[in-house]
Amino acid sequence: MRVSFLGLGAIGQPMAARLAGPFELTVWNRTAERADEFARSHRAHVAGSPREAATGAQAVITCLPTSADVEALLDGPDGILAGLEAGALLIDCTSGDPATSRRIAARVQQAGGAFADAPVSGGTNGAASGTLTVMIGSDDVTFSRAREVVRPFAGRVEHMGPVGTGHAMKAVNNALLAVNIAATAEGLATLVKAGVPAAKAVEVLNASSGRSFVSEHLIPERVLTGAWPRTFRLALLDKDTGIALSLADELGVEVPVMAVTGDVLAVARRALEPEADYLEAIKVIESQAGVEIRG
């Protein structure tokens, strides 16, 4: 199968690397040097434009920061739609928004192709190990096709419903991740200020009912150690939380906890540099409390 991958960012690159063996792979990136470097390290061709990437491909995968970025690649003489083959599949692994996904799907269908929104969860480690969770929004036939394309980087592939539901699931998932980060950091900062050693607080929390993925993995590995690796930008978590809030508003669902968490992320973004990692929001909570959550 001929597959093209557009967007070699922090998570896109290891995802594409998993495809380089099973498929005949072509890559494109807005920074051409990154695509050239990838091709030198993997079995892959380099496309000079989105149109060239789509030409001859049975499946095209996009993995970009926003749905607007994907939509911007559709049109023009060098756009995806100019090269998309009849019957080809466009799979969008961007953490995007449902409304734009539905609009893109309609355009792809008009061009004779099929579309699935397929955002992923599991981070760069999951991408490298092929254990990502892929949340697909599409019709049943398109899901069956997309599942086989994404399988090399996926540990779990779930059909969430029609187009847009994959992106809805990912946005709400990330909003809940943000809620857990903020709440756990506030709780631990309170405990440290009360005289409980941070490592002991985390240990007991993880043996109790308040534990979460954040307390069990992220804080022990990245916060207690002071490592703070940069794996996912705070700006992107803020974007995803905003998508979840907009979706809830559109559907008439009251989400006060997520809304307050959105405010916490906004404060953290103003306090930190643009490239800050999403967990660095904890640094702002530490600063406000006058403590550090360290082992």
N, C-alpha and C positions, 0 to 999 in steps of 0.2 A: 504494500500500500504506500502511495506517495502522500506524505504528510508535511505540511508547512507550519512553522511555529513563529509567531510574530510577538516579540517582546521578551528580551533576554535580561530581565531584571533580577533582583536578588532571589526570587523564587522561580521565575521563568527559566532561568539558565539550568538549574538542576532538573526541572521538569523536562525540558527539551533534551537534556543529556540522556534521560531514561528512554526517550523515543528513538535515539540515534541508532540503536541496535536493531530493534524489531521492524522499523520502517525505513523507507527511503526518505530521508529528512532534508528539508530546506529551511533555512532560518533567515529572518529579517529583523533588524533592530534599528531604531531611529539613530542611534550612534553606531555607524557602520563598523567602526573598529572593533566593537564588542562582538558583532556577528563574525567578522573575519577571525578573531581570536578563538571563538567557539569552534568554528569550522576546522581550524588547525588542530584542535585538541580532540575533535570527535568526527565521526563519519557523517559529514553534512555538507550540503551545497549552500551557497549564500545568494540570496535574491537582492537585486538592486532596488526593488520597490515592492509595495504590497501587491500590486498587480502581478508582478513577476512571480511573487511567492504563491499567489493563488492559481496561476496558470498551470494546468496539468495536475494540480493536487486534488486528491479525492477527499481530503479533510484539511481544513485550515483552522489552527488554534490561535487565539489571541489571548495575551496575558499582559495587560497594561494597567496603569494606575486607576483609571476611571472609565465608565461607559462612554463618556464624551470623547475620550481618546480613541476608543474603538470606532465610534460613529464617524469620527473625523477621517478614518482610514478607508471608509467605504467608497467615497466619490472621487470623481476626477479621472483623467486619463491614466493615472498611476495608482488608482484605488483598487481595493479588493474586488468590488463588483465588476470592474472592467476585465478582470482575469478569471473570475469564478466560473468553474465549469458547471454545466447542467447536471443536476443531481449531487453536486458536491456538498459537503457538510461544513458549516462554520460553527466552531465550538468556542464559546467565549469563557475563558477561565478567570477573567477579571473579576474583582470584587465590585460588581457594578450595581446599578439600580434597576428595579423591575420595569419601570415605565420605558426607559431607554431601550432595554432588552426587547420589549415587545415591538418597539418601533423598528429596531434593527432586524428583528425576525421577519417583519412584514416586507422590508426592503429585500432581504435575502430570498424570501419566497417568491417575490415578483421577478427576481433574477433567475429563478429556476433551481435554487438551492434549498437547503434545510438548515435550521438554526437551533442550537441548544445553549442556554446559559448554564455554565458548569463551574462555578467558583469552588475553590478548594480550601481545606483547613488542615493544618498540620505543620505549617512553617517550613523553613528551608531544610531542616533536618528530615522532615517527612517527605519532602520533594526528593531529596538525595537518596533516601532509602526506599522510595516507592511505596510509601504507606499513607499517602494523603487521603483524606475523605473528600470525595467529589460529590457535590450536590447539584443534580441536573434538573433543569426545567425545560420540558419539551413534550411533544406528543410521544406516544408509545414506540412508534417505529423509529423515530429519530433517537430516542433514548437507547434502543438496542444497538444502533449503529455507533453512537457516541461512546457507549460503554466499552466497546472493543478498542477504540482509539485511545482512550485515557487510561486503560488498564495498566500500562507499564509504569505509571507514576502513582497509581492508586492502590490503597489497601482496602478501601471501601467505596463503592459507587452506589448512590441512592437516587432514585427517581422521585423528586419532590412534588411533581405535578406539571401543569402547563408552563409555557414560557414565562419567565419572571419569578417563578417560585424558588428556583435555585438561588437567585440573587437575594430574594427576600429572606430565605433561610440563613444565608451567610451573613447578611447585615444584622439580623437579630442575634445570631450566635456571637458576633463580634461585639455587639452592644452589651450582651451579658458578660462577655469576657471583661469589658471595661468596668462594668458594675462590680465584678468580683475583685478586680485589681484595686479599685478605689476603696471598697468596703474593707478588704483584707488589710490594706496598708493603713487605713485609719484605725482599725482594731489593734494591729500590731504596734503602731506608734503609741497608742494609748497604754498598752501593756508595758512597753519598754519604759515609758515615762512613769509608770506606776512601780517600776523596779523589777519587772520580770525580764530575765535575759532573753534576747530575741530568739536565739536558737531553741531555748526551752519552750518559749511561747509557741513557736512553729511546730515543735515536736508534739506538744500536747494538743494543739489545734488539729493536727493531722490524725490524731487518735480519737477525735471527737466529731460532733455532728456539724461543726462549722467549716469543715475542710472543703477544699475545692482543688481543681487543677492548678490554680494560681498558688495556693498554699503548699500543695504537695510537690510541685515541680518547679514552677517559675521562681518563686521566692527562695527556696533552698539553693537552687543552682545559680541564680543570677544576682540576687539581692543580698542574702546573707554572706555570700562570698565576695561581694563588691565587684563582681566581674562586669556586669552591665553590658553584655554583648549587644551589638546593633543588628537585629534580625528583621525588624518590621517597624516602619516609621510611625511615630505617634500621630503624625498628620493623617496617615491612612486609617488608623483606628478611629480617629475623630471623624473622618469622612464616612466610614462604615456606620458608626453610631448615628450620624446625621441622616443616613439613608433609612435606618430603622425608625428613627423619630418621624421622618416625613411619611413613611409608609403607615405608621400607626395613626398619624394625623389624618391621612387620606381615608383610612378605614374607620375613623371615629373611635379609636381605642385610646383610653387615658393611660399614659405611661409615666407617672411622676418620678419613679425611681430612675428610669433610663434618662429622663429629662435632666434631673439633677446631675447624673453622671456626665451627661453632655456638657454641663456647665463646668464640672471639674476638669474635663479634658481641655476645654477652652482656656481655663486659667493656666493649666500646665503648658499648653502651647505658647501662650504669651510669655511665660517665664523661661522657657527652654529654647535652644537653638532649633532651626528648621529641620535638621536631620536627626533630631533626638529620637531614640528608640521608644516604643510604646510603654515599656516598663519604667522609663525614666520619669513618668508622671508620679511615681512613688517618691522620687527625690523632692518634689514640690510639697507633698504631704509631710515628709520628714522635716523639711525646712519650716513649715508652718507650725509643727509640733515641737521643734527644737530638739529632735532626737534622730538617731540613725538606727535602722533595722539591720544589724550585722550580727554575724556568728560570734 
